[in-house]
Amino acid sequence: MQVFINLITRAFFMSTPLILGALGEVIAERTGMMVTAVEGIFLIGAWGGFIGAYLSGNMLIGFLAAMVCGLLVSLLYGVTTIYMNQHQIVMGTAIAILVTGFCTFFYRVIFGVQTVPLTVDPLPVIRIPLLSEIPFIGQILFSQNIITYITYILVPVIFYVIYKTSLGLSMRSCGENPEAAEAAGINVTRTRFLAVAIAGCMGGVAGSYYSLCNVGMYNAEIIGGRGWIAFGICFLGNWNPVGALIFGIIFGISDALGTYVRALGNASIPSELFSALPYILVIVLTVCRKQFNVPAKLGSNYVKED
């Protein structure tokens, strides 16, 4: 039983950055912006977060640095797609590739070539008094780090904003019919740009989770496509924060399962198979999903008529 509890606890731990990144995508894509730079945002968040935490010795500064780095990349994406009217998918992919080279180059500029990886102490677990002592669920839900707690609190908050407030209605209008939204007095350009900026901040923190909470170090392969998994979770969750939560946990379980099986060192089961499990799951679930309530203008640029 304890092995099972440890597995589920690890699953919630590993689901956190996926859910956080997917929530940012939900916010942006509800306004019609397909932030395909998400992999690059995750990576620069991991890069900036580690450098900030390592140089300052302060985790808070690390997460703030990750947020700023993610914001800057999202602003670059927003300027080129919203204001310069460039293709969203092409520009996002190009920015993600650019960020990969940027992080690799400047990490070496700052720290040089390291034979032994630089490390920081991972973010500690916060056990909530009394609640963490509850059998079974206490360890799973109430023995996590602060980023995990914040992420799970954000799910109902974002759901409420999107579906129960005038701001959420404006966001959804921009993604469904931007022309009508503009006619109703909504500034579509500003709304989309703000949504992309928020997605960048959340994606940056999500990326830093891998360097500051998971392994306490940075390398160029640390994200390993998980930004794209967060992107897929947004789709699978039907652009709904609750859906993002559910599928984020599913992928967290697959990630945790792979980690546990690799730790067992069973030579009869290729470790590469379990490393690929989350990505295989994306393909399978996407194929099996029959209906997507895609925002009508998702991925379409909006040019205001004079």
C-alpha positions as CSV (number, residue, x, y, z in Angstrom):
1,M,0.0,0.0,0.0
2,Q,2.8,2.4,0.8
3,V,4.3,1.8,-2.6
4,F,1.0,2.8,-4.2
5,I,0.7,5.9,-2.0
6,N,4.2,6.9,-2.9
7,L,3.4,6.4,-6.6
8,I,0.3,8.6,-6.5
9,T,2.1,11.3,-4.4
10,R,4.8,11.3,-7.1
11,A,2.1,11.5,-9.8
12,F,0.6,14.7,-8.2
13,F,4.1,16.1,-7.9
14,M,4.9,15.4,-11.6
15,S,1.5,16.6,-12.8
16,T,2.1,20.1,-11.3
17,P,4.1,21.7,-14.1
18,L,2.0,20.1,-16.8
19,I,-1.2,21.4,-15.3
20,L,0.3,24.9,-14.7
21,G,1.5,25.1,-18.3
22,A,-1.8,23.8,-19.6
23,L,-3.7,26.3,-17.6
24,G,-1.7,29.1,-19.2
25,E,-2.4,27.6,-22.6
26,V,-6.2,27.5,-21.8
27,I,-6.1,31.2,-21.0
28,A,-4.3,32.1,-24.2
29,E,-6.2,29.7,-26.5
30,R,-9.5,30.8,-25.2
31,T,-8.7,34.2,-26.7
32,G,-7.7,32.5,-30.0
33,M,-3.9,32.5,-29.5
34,M,-2.2,29.2,-30.0
35,V,1.0,29.6,-28.1
36,T,3.2,27.1,-29.9
37,A,6.3,28.5,-28.3
38,V,5.3,26.7,-25.1
39,E,8.3,24.3,-25.3
40,G,10.7,27.2,-25.5
41,I,8.9,29.0,-22.6
42,F,9.2,25.9,-20.5
43,L,12.9,25.6,-21.3
44,I,13.8,29.2,-20.7
45,G,11.8,29.0,-17.4
46,A,14.0,26.1,-16.3
47,W,17.1,28.0,-17.5
48,G,16.3,31.3,-15.9
49,G,14.9,29.8,-12.7
50,F,18.0,27.7,-12.1
51,I,20.4,30.6,-12.8
52,G,18.4,33.0,-10.6
53,A,18.3,30.5,-7.7
54,Y,21.9,29.4,-8.1
55,L,23.4,32.9,-8.2
56,S,21.2,34.4,-5.5
57,G,20.8,31.4,-3.3
58,N,17.1,32.2,-3.1
59,M,14.4,30.0,-4.5
60,L,11.9,32.9,-4.7
61,I,14.3,34.9,-6.9
62,G,14.6,31.8,-9.0
63,F,10.9,31.5,-9.6
64,L,10.6,35.2,-10.3
65,A,13.5,35.0,-12.8
66,A,11.7,32.1,-14.5
67,M,8.5,34.1,-14.7
68,V,10.2,37.0,-16.2
69,C,12.0,34.8,-18.8
70,G,8.8,33.1,-19.7
71,L,7.1,36.6,-20.0
72,L,9.8,37.9,-22.3
73,V,9.5,34.9,-24.7
74,S,5.7,35.2,-24.7
75,L,6.0,39.0,-25.4
76,L,8.2,38.2,-28.4
77,Y,5.6,35.7,-29.6
78,G,2.8,38.2,-29.0
79,V,4.5,41.1,-30.8
80,T,5.3,39.0,-33.8
81,T,1.9,37.3,-34.1
82,I,-0.6,39.9,-32.7
83,Y,1.0,43.1,-33.9
84,M,3.1,41.9,-36.8
85,N,0.4,39.4,-38.0
86,Q,2.8,36.5,-38.4
87,H,1.7,32.9,-38.6
88,Q,1.1,31.6,-35.0
89,I,2.3,28.0,-35.5
90,V,5.4,28.9,-37.6
91,M,6.4,31.8,-35.3
92,G,5.9,29.8,-32.1
93,T,8.0,26.9,-33.4
94,A,10.7,29.2,-34.6
95,I,10.9,31.0,-31.2
96,A,11.1,27.6,-29.4
97,I,14.0,26.6,-31.6
98,L,15.7,30.0,-31.0
99,V,15.3,29.6,-27.2
100,T,16.9,26.2,-27.3
101,G,20.1,27.6,-28.8
102,F,19.9,30.8,-26.6
103,C,19.8,28.8,-23.4
104,T,22.6,26.4,-24.3
105,F,24.9,29.2,-25.4
106,F,24.3,31.6,-22.5
107,Y,24.4,28.9,-19.9
108,R,28.0,28.1,-21.1
109,V,28.8,31.8,-21.2
110,I,27.7,32.3,-17.6
111,F,29.1,29.1,-16.0
112,G,31.6,27.7,-18.6
113,V,31.8,24.0,-19.4
114,Q,31.1,22.0,-16.3
115,T,32.4,18.5,-15.7
116,V,30.2,18.2,-12.6
117,P,26.7,19.6,-12.9
118,L,25.9,22.6,-10.8
119,T,23.0,22.0,-8.3
120,V,20.6,23.7,-6.0
121,D,18.6,22.2,-3.2
122,P,15.1,21.3,-4.6
123,L,12.1,23.2,-3.2
124,P,11.1,21.5,0.1
125,V,7.8,19.8,0.8
126,I,5.4,21.7,3.1
127,R,3.3,19.3,5.2
128,I,0.1,21.0,6.3
129,P,-0.5,20.3,10.0
130,L,-3.3,17.8,10.8
131,L,-4.3,17.4,7.1
132,S,-1.0,15.7,6.2
133,E,-1.7,13.1,8.9
134,I,-5.0,11.9,7.3
135,P,-4.5,8.3,6.2
136,F,-3.8,7.9,2.4
137,I,-4.9,11.3,1.2
138,G,-2.8,13.2,3.7
139,Q,0.5,12.3,2.1
140,I,-0.8,12.6,-1.4
141,L,-2.6,15.9,-1.2
142,F,-1.1,17.7,1.8
143,S,2.6,16.8,1.6
144,Q,3.6,18.7,-1.5
145,N,5.6,21.9,-2.3
146,I,4.1,25.4,-2.5
147,I,4.0,25.4,-6.3
148,T,1.8,22.3,-6.3
149,Y,-0.6,23.9,-3.8
150,I,-0.8,27.1,-5.8
151,T,-1.3,25.2,-9.1
152,Y,-4.3,23.2,-7.7
153,I,-5.8,26.4,-6.2
154,L,-5.5,28.1,-9.6
155,V,-7.8,25.5,-11.3
156,P,-11.1,26.6,-9.7
157,V,-10.0,30.3,-9.8
158,I,-9.3,30.2,-13.5
159,F,-12.5,28.2,-14.2
160,Y,-14.5,30.9,-12.3
161,V,-12.8,33.7,-14.2
162,I,-13.4,32.1,-17.6
163,Y,-17.0,31.0,-17.2
164,K,-18.4,33.3,-14.5
165,T,-17.0,36.8,-15.1
166,S,-17.3,39.4,-17.7
167,L,-13.6,39.2,-18.2
168,G,-13.9,35.5,-19.1
169,L,-16.8,36.3,-21.4
170,S,-14.5,38.8,-23.2
171,M,-11.7,36.3,-23.5
172,R,-14.0,33.6,-25.0
173,S,-15.6,36.2,-27.3
174,C,-12.1,37.0,-28.7
175,G,-11.5,33.3,-29.4
176,E,-15.0,32.7,-31.0
177,N,-15.8,35.9,-32.9
178,P,-13.2,38.7,-32.5
179,E,-15.0,40.9,-35.0
180,A,-18.2,40.8,-32.9
181,A,-16.1,41.2,-29.7
182,E,-14.5,44.4,-31.1
183,A,-17.9,45.7,-32.2
184,A,-19.1,45.2,-28.6
185,G,-16.3,47.4,-27.3
186,I,-13.8,44.7,-26.3
187,N,-10.2,45.5,-27.3
188,V,-9.3,42.1,-28.9
189,T,-5.6,43.0,-29.5
190,R,-5.1,44.0,-25.8
191,T,-7.0,41.0,-24.5
192,R,-5.1,38.5,-26.6
193,F,-1.7,40.1,-25.7
194,L,-2.5,40.0,-22.0
195,A,-3.6,36.4,-22.3
196,V,-0.3,35.4,-24.0
197,A,1.7,37.3,-21.4
198,I,-0.1,35.4,-18.6
199,A,0.5,32.1,-20.4
200,G,4.2,33.0,-20.6
201,C,4.5,33.7,-16.9
202,M,2.8,30.5,-16.0
203,G,4.8,28.5,-18.5
204,G,8.0,30.0,-17.2
205,V,7.2,28.9,-13.7
206,A,6.1,25.5,-14.9
207,G,9.5,25.0,-16.7
208,S,11.4,26.1,-13.6
209,Y,9.6,23.4,-11.6
210,Y,11.8,20.8,-13.4
211,S,15.1,22.5,-12.5
212,L,14.1,23.8,-9.0
213,C,11.7,21.2,-7.7
214,N,12.4,18.0,-9.5
215,V,16.1,17.6,-10.0
216,G,17.8,20.8,-8.6
217,M,19.9,21.3,-11.7
218,Y,19.7,22.4,-15.3
219,N,20.6,20.8,-18.6
220,A,19.5,21.4,-22.2
221,E,17.3,18.2,-22.2
222,I,15.6,18.9,-18.9
223,I,12.2,19.7,-20.4
224,G,12.2,16.8,-22.9
225,G,9.1,17.8,-24.8
226,R,6.9,18.3,-21.7
227,G,6.0,21.7,-22.9
228,W,4.3,20.0,-25.9
229,I,2.6,17.6,-23.5
230,A,1.1,20.6,-21.6
231,F,0.0,21.9,-25.0
232,G,-1.7,18.6,-25.7
233,I,-3.3,18.6,-22.3
234,C,-5.0,21.9,-23.1
235,F,-6.6,20.2,-26.2
236,L,-7.5,17.0,-24.5
237,G,-9.1,18.9,-21.6
238,N,-11.3,20.7,-24.1
239,W,-9.8,24.2,-23.2
240,N,-11.3,23.8,-19.7
241,P,-9.3,24.2,-16.5
242,V,-10.9,21.2,-14.9
243,G,-10.2,19.1,-18.0
244,A,-6.6,20.3,-17.9
245,L,-6.5,19.2,-14.2
246,I,-7.8,15.7,-15.0
247,F,-5.5,15.0,-18.0
248,G,-2.6,16.6,-16.2
249,I,-3.0,14.0,-13.4
250,I,-3.3,11.2,-15.9
251,F,0.0,12.3,-17.5
252,G,1.5,12.8,-14.0
253,I,0.7,9.1,-13.2
254,S,2.3,7.9,-16.5
255,D,5.4,10.0,-15.7
256,A,5.6,8.8,-12.2
257,L,5.1,5.2,-13.3
258,G,7.9,5.4,-15.7
259,T,10.2,6.8,-13.0
260,Y,9.4,4.0,-10.6
261,V,9.8,1.3,-13.2
262,R,13.2,2.7,-14.3
263,A,14.2,2.9,-10.6
264,L,13.5,-0.8,-10.2
265,G,16.1,-1.5,-12.9
266,N,14.2,-4.4,-14.5
267,A,16.4,-5.2,-17.5
268,S,13.6,-7.1,-19.2
269,I,11.6,-3.9,-19.6
270,P,13.4,-1.3,-21.8
271,S,13.7,2.0,-19.8
272,E,13.2,3.9,-23.1
273,L,9.7,2.5,-23.3
274,F,8.6,4.1,-20.0
275,S,10.4,7.3,-20.9
276,A,8.3,7.5,-24.0
277,L,5.1,6.5,-22.2
278,P,3.7,10.1,-21.7
279,Y,4.2,10.9,-25.4
280,I,2.6,7.7,-26.5
281,L,-0.3,8.5,-24.2
282,V,-0.8,11.9,-25.9
283,I,-1.1,10.2,-29.3
284,V,-3.5,7.5,-28.0
285,L,-5.8,9.9,-26.1
286,T,-5.9,12.4,-29.0
287,V,-6.9,9.6,-31.5
288,C,-9.5,8.2,-29.1
289,R,-11.0,11.6,-28.3
290,K,-13.9,12.0,-30.8
291,Q,-15.0,15.6,-30.2
292,F,-13.1,18.8,-29.4
293,N,-14.9,22.1,-28.7
294,V,-12.2,24.1,-30.4
295,P,-12.5,27.9,-30.1
296,A,-13.7,29.0,-33.6
297,K,-10.8,31.4,-34.2
298,L,-8.0,29.5,-32.5
299,G,-4.8,30.1,-34.4
300,S,-6.3,32.8,-36.5
301,N,-4.8,36.3,-36.4
302,Y,-7.1,39.3,-36.0
303,V,-6.6,42.5,-38.0
304,K,-8.8,45.4,-36.8
305,E,-10.6,47.0,-39.7
306,D,-10.1,50.7,-40.1
